[in-house]
Amino acid sequence: MSTDAIIDFYMYFRYNFYIVSERGFQMTESIKTVFLTALNWFENAVDVTNNALYTYILIILLVAAGLYFTVRTRFASFRLFGEQIRSVMEKPSDGKTVSSFQALMVSTASRVGTGNIIGVASAIISGGYGAVFWMWVIAIIGSSSAFVESTLAQIYKKKGPDGCYGGPAYYIQGGLKSRPLAIVFSVLLIATYGVGFNMLASYNLQSTFGTYSFYDEKTTPWIIGAIVAFAVGFCLFGGGKRVIKMTSFLVPVMGVAYILVALTITLINVKQLPSIFASIFTEAFDFKAIFGGFTGSCIMYGIKRGLFSNEAGVGSAPNASASADVSHPVKQGLVQVLSVFIDTILVCSATAFLCMCSGVDPETLSSPAEYVQIALSHSFGSFGPIFITVSMILFAFTTLLGNLYYVDQGIYFINGKIPGKKFTAFYRIVASLLIFVGAGLNAGLLWNVSDVLMGAMTIINIPVIFVLGKYAFRTLKDYEKQKKAGKDPVFHAKDIDLPNEVDYWK
């Protein structure tokens, strides 16, 4: 081939390569523009839905249901506190099945998580000190909803190869005879906990590393996400028993340690408590500021972060409650009331006072994680950020495992049986990948998606337990009647005239 021919071929190749590259570049830019436009539309749609849910619908629904259940149970959440303690210590009849304490730890593993640290700090930053008061309110009122939904889960639970199982999907199908609605709820359960909450927990975990010098916004979140995803995947492939054992051990240890540290900081700054309480109640009832901008008010943020934290009435904890082997459904209902109090009244309050007693102005900080870390460093120096990072790792890890336990229950209900090994392996890989992806996404979008999904679950669950609540009330009367007679309560479905067929309690 002559030199001229080689040059002609080179020029021809270069010209066509330029044309293809230019078109490829234009196509890439077009795809990028379409993607960003779609993402922006999605974010706006989620934001509008989120505001509508928490500005009107959920506030009315949660407060009305909570007050109704509190009155109908004759304030059982408070007057039966001693029974809550006794019930959580009860062991299963055969000593092998899931105990009340283990079921409590699984539900608490999901409740007590990153929302108790990052969620509370976020509520204070966005809604002010008054948001703490409304978190307390939603927990106190919502504890009665937690009692009713968990008692119903026990009544309608099913027998399985590894013990008992149940939850809202089962009492929707068994009590209302509506399998389509039960399937819709199960899909929302899977989306909320397997996608929304787990991606958010992963993001919250990696955000606590933001104050360290080695943190790089482009690479560090993905590295941390990969490590967490691998750890969760390793645990998941060990099976459900490992999940229960892991959470039963980690939740009490990390909860007690975190509360003790927060209590120490509060005692060090005890002189500030009167002014802090004054600010909480003053801002909580500053109605002019609240109604001047309700979507950003302390009430809305208190309810959103309180509901995200304790999940009372959402319909998640009943999935764990149903797994407990107890002699009477009310026992596990009372245990779940205790879980709500542990979550919000103890752990969330610990974070709130830890932050508020530090004297750090939250408006000067860039993130909720930074708020908590700087608050701790004011009292404990360099140990503070390290402690909160370790706490977040443990909180996030148990949250991720507890959430995936709920996903398992949703898949099991829809499928009607335990999925095959191939599907289970595929689902667990996908669950781990979502945890990895969540670490690097936008915080605002993740919070909003989680809030919307959680709100959708609540909109289904609250009306359902309102309709079926009469059976929970009858069950409570049966329990108290037996207690007055000096008996260890044992439940039979015929004693409350339950019209539905059940696997247990015959």
Long-range contacts (C-beta under 8 A, 24 or more apart in sequence): 43-444, 43-445, 43-448, 46-445, 46-448, 46-449, 46-452, 47-448, 49-452, 50-448, 50-451, 50-452, 50-455, 51-295, 53-451, 53-452, 53-455, 53-459, 54-295, 54-300, 54-303, 54-304, 54-451, 54-455, 55-294, 55-295, 55-300, 57-455, 57-459, 58-303, 58-307, 58-455, 58-458, 58-459, 59-299, 59-300, 59-303, 61-458, 61-459, 61-462, 62-138, 62-141, 62-142, 62-145, 62-303, 62-307, 62-313, 62-458, 62-462, 63-141, 65-145, 65-313, 65-462, 65-465, 65-466, 66-138, 66-141, 66-142, 66-143, 66-144, 66-145, 66-312, 66-313, 67-141, 68-466, 69-144, 69-145, 69-147, 69-148, 69-465, 69-469, 70-141, 70-144, 72-469, 72-473, 73-144, 73-147, 73-148, 73-472, 73-473, 73-476, 76-144, 76-147, 76-334, 76-337, 76-476, 77-140, 77-143, 77-144, 77-147, 77-337, 80-334, 83-331, 83-334, 83-483, 84-334, 84-335, 84-337, 84-338, 85-338, 87-326, 87-331, 87-332, 87-334, 87-335, 88-335, 88-338, 90-326, 90-327, 90-331, 92-324, 92-325, 92-326, 93-325, 93-327, 94-325, 97-163, 97-164, 97-325, 98-163, 98-164, 98-244, 98-323, 98-324, 98-325, 99-324, 99-325, 100-324, 100-326, 100-331, 100-332, 100-335, 101-248, 102-244, 102-248, 102-323, 102-324, 103-320, 103-321, 103-323, 103-324, 103-332, 103-335, 104-320, 104-335, 104-336, 104-338, 104-339, 105-244, 105-247, 105-248, 105-251, 105-252, 106-243, 106-244, 106-247, 106-248, 106-320, 106-323, 106-402, 106-405, 107-316, 107-317, 107-320, 107-321, 107-336, 107-339, 107-402, 108-247, 108-251, 108-255, 108-339, 108-342, 108-343, 108-402, 109-247, 109-250, 109-251, 109-398, 109-399, 109-401, 109-402, 110-193, 110-197, 110-311, 110-316, 110-317, 110-320, 110-399, 110-402, 110-403, 110-405, 110-406, 111-309, 111-310, 111-311, 111-317, 111-339, 111-340, 111-342, 111-343, 111-402, 112-251, 112-255, 112-342, 112-343, 112-347, 112-395, 112-398, 112-399, 113-201, 113-395, 113-396, 113-398, 113-399, 113-402, 114-200, 114-201, 114-204, 114-205, 114-392, 114-395, 114-396, 114-399, 115-305, 115-308, 115-309, 115-399, 116-309, 116-343, 116-347, 116-348, 116-350, 116-351, 116-395, 117-204, 117-351, 117-368, 117-369, 117-372, 117-388, 117-391, 117-392, 117-395, 118-204, 118-207, 118-208, 118-368, 118-369, 118-372, 118-392, 119-305, 119-308, 119-309, 119-348, 119-368, 120-305, 120-309, 120-348, 120-351, 120-352, 120-355, 121-351, 121-355, 121-362, 121-368, 121-369, 121-371, 121-372, 122-301, 122-305, 122-368, 122-447, 123-301, 123-302, 123-304, 123-305, 123-306, 124-352, 124-355, 124-356, 124-362, 124-371, 125-362, 125-363, 125-365, 125-368, 125-371, 126-296, 126-301, 127-296, 127-297, 127-298, 127-299, 127-300, 127-301, 127-302, 128-283, 128-298, 129-276, 129-279, 129-280, 129-283, 129-284, 129-298, 129-356, 130-279, 130-280, 130-281, 130-282, 130-283, 130-284, 130-285, 130-286, 130-298, 130-299, 130-302, 131-284, 131-298, 131-299, 131-301, 131-302, 131-305, 132-280, 132-284, 132-302, 132-348, 132-349, 132-352, 132-356, 133-280, 133-281, 133-283, 133-284, 133-298, 133-302, 134-284, 134-298, 134-299, 134-301, 134-302, 134-303, 134-306, 135-302, 135-303, 135-305, 135-306, 135-309, 135-344, 135-348, 135-352, 136-306, 136-344, 136-345, 136-349, 137-302, 137-306, 138-302, 138-303, 138-306, 138-307, 138-310, 138-312, 138-344, 139-306, 139-310, 139-312, 139-340, 139-341, 139-343, 139-344, 139-345, 139-348, 140-345, 142-306, 142-307, 142-310, 142-312, 142-313, 142-340, 143-312, 143-337, 143-340, 143-341, 144-337, 145-312, 145-313, 145-462, 145-465, 146-310, 146-312, 146-313, 146-317, 146-333, 146-336, 146-337, 146-339, 146-340, 147-333, 147-334, 147-336, 147-337, 147-472, 148-333, 148-465, 148-469, 148-472, 149-313, 149-315, 149-317, 149-318, 149-321, 149-336, 149-461, 149-465, 150-317, 150-318, 150-321, 150-332, 150-333, 150-335, 150-336, 151-329, 151-330, 151-332, 151-333, 151-472, 151-475, 151-476, 152-318, 152-329, 152-465, 152-468, 152-469, 152-471, 152-472, 153-318, 153-319, 153-321, 153-322, 153-332, 154-321, 154-322, 154-324, 154-326, 154-329, 154-332, 154-333, 155-329, 155-471, 155-472, 155-475, 155-493, 155-498, 155-502, 155-505, 156-322, 156-500, 156-502, 157-322, 157-323, 157-502, 157-503, 157-504, 158-503, 159-503, 159-504, 161-418, 162-240, 163-323, 163-325, 164-322, 164-323, 164-324, 164-325, 164-503, 164-504, 165-319, 165-322, 165-323, 165-409, 165-412, 166-318, 166-319, 166-321, 166-322, 166-323, 167-315, 167-318, 167-319, 167-321, 167-322, 167-409, 167-413, 168-315, 168-318, 168-319, 168-460, 168-461, 168-464, 169-409, 169-410, 169-413, 170-322, 170-413, 171-318, 171-464, 171-465, 171-468, 172-460, 172-464, 174-500, 174-501, 174-502, 175-464, 175-467, 175-468, 175-471, 175-500, 176-464, 176-467, 176-468, 181-460, 181-464, 182-413, 183-413, 183-414, 184-460, 185-315, 185-457, 185-460, 185-461, 186-410, 186-411, 186-413, 186-414, 187-410, 187-414, 188-453, 188-456, 188-457, 188-460, 189-315, 189-316, 189-319, 189-406, 189-407, 189-409, 189-410, 189-457, 190-407, 190-410, 190-411, 191-453, 192-316, 192-450, 192-453, 192-454, 192-456, 192-457, 193-316, 193-403, 193-404, 193-406, 193-407, 194-403, 194-404, 194-407, 194-431, 194-434, 195-434, 195-449, 195-453, 196-446, 196-449, 196-450, 196-453, 196-454, 197-399, 197-403, 197-450, 197-454, 198-399, 198-400, 198-403, 198-404, 198-431, 198-434, 198-435, 198-438, 199-434, 199-435, 199-437, 199-438, 199-441, 199-446, 199-450, 200-438, 200-446, 200-447, 200-449, 200-450, 201-396, 201-399, 201-400, 201-403, 201-435, 201-438, 202-228, 202-229, 202-396, 202-400, 202-435, 202-436, 202-438, 202-439, 203-438, 203-439, 203-440, 203-441, 203-443, 203-446, 204-369, 204-392, 204-396, 205-392, 205-393, 205-396, 205-439, 206-439, 206-440, 207-367, 207-368, 207-369, 207-443, 208-369, 208-372, 208-373, 208-385, 208-388, 208-389, 208-392, 209-389, 210-367, 210-369, 210-370, 211-369, 211-370, 211-373, 211-374, 211-385, 212-385, 221-439, 221-440, 222-436, 222-439, 222-440, 224-439, 225-435, 225-436, 225-437, 225-438, 225-439, 225-440, 226-436, 228-396, 228-397, 228-400, 228-435, 228-436, 228-439, 229-432, 229-433, 229-435, 229-436, 230-432, 231-397, 232-397, 232-400, 232-401, 232-404, 232-431, 232-432, 232-435, 233-428, 233-429, 233-431, 233-432, 235-401, 236-401, 236-404, 236-428, 236-431, 236-432, 237-425, 237-428, 240-405, 240-408, 243-401, 243-402, 243-404, 243-405, 244-405, 246-398, 246-401, 247-398, 247-401, 247-402, 250-394, 250-397, 250-398, 251-398, 253-394, 254-391, 254-394, 254-395, 254-398, 255-342, 255-346, 255-347, 257-391, 258-347, 258-350, 258-391, 258-395, 259-346, 259-347, 259-350, 261-354, 261-376, 261-380, 261-387, 262-350, 262-351, 262-353, 262-354, 263-350, 264-379, 265-353, 265-354, 265-357, 265-358, 265-375, 265-376, 265-379, 265-380, 266-353, 266-354, 266-357, 268-357, 268-379, 269-357, 269-358, 269-359, 269-379, 272-356, 272-357, 272-359, 273-353, 273-357, 276-353, 276-356, 276-357, 279-356, 304-451, 306-344, 306-348, 307-454, 307-458, 308-450, 308-451, 308-454, 309-343, 309-344, 309-348, 310-339, 310-340, 310-343, 310-344, 310-348, 311-454, 312-340, 313-458, 313-461, 313-462, 313-465, 314-454, 314-457, 314-458, 314-461, 315-457, 315-458, 315-460, 315-461, 316-406, 316-457, 319-405, 319-406, 319-409, 319-410, 320-402, 320-405, 320-406, 327-488, 327-489, 327-490, 327-491, 328-475, 328-478, 328-479, 328-482, 328-489, 328-490, 328-491, 329-472, 329-475, 329-491, 329-505, 330-475, 330-476, 330-478, 330-479, 330-489, 330-491, 331-479, 331-489, 333-472, 333-476, 367-443, 400-435, 404-431, 407-431, 471-496, 471-498
